[in-house]
Amino acid sequence: MTPGEPGVARWVVAWTFLLSLAGLGVSTYLTITHFDPQSMLCSTTGAFNCAAVTTSPQSYVFGVPVAILGLAHFVVMTALTSPWAWRSRYRAVHVARFVLAIAAMAFVLWLVSAELLIIDHICEWCTSVHVITFAIFAVMTRVGPNPLGRSRSTAQQ
């Protein structure tokens, strides 16, 4: 099977696209609240404290707010998980989607570690992005070899 041919289940296309749209929505909200923290709707007491997380030093990577990185990620991921991208004949599109899912999951693991071990607070909105990212990653690893132009039997050899 080559990229662009049928072989990826419809549920994969639908779920990855819907999850990406959900991630885009939450990331947009987090980006807005990064610049206007008063508009954030979440807990500020106990272990759940979005403000503590989104204003911490760990909310920046190389001077760029993590919220903007998340927004950029989901803009690209939404394009890569669109039904049109899934039908692409260009292998690079399928590889980029798979690599982006892996890179995003690695970044989420770092962010969760920072929330639990350094910041000592959890943001509910950030957690929803983490869950969405994990769900996309899980689907992508389940179907990864097919859109990359490899069959499951070839991938297991």
Secondary structure, 3 states (H helix, E strand, C coil): CCCCCCCCCHHHHHHHHHHHHHHHHHHHHHHHHHHCHHHCCCCEECCEEHHHHHCCHHHEECCEEHHHHHHHHHHHHHHHCCHHHHCCCCHHHHHHHHHHHHHHHHHHHHHHHHHHHHHCCECHHHHHHHHHHHHHHHHHHHHCCCCCCCCHHHHHC
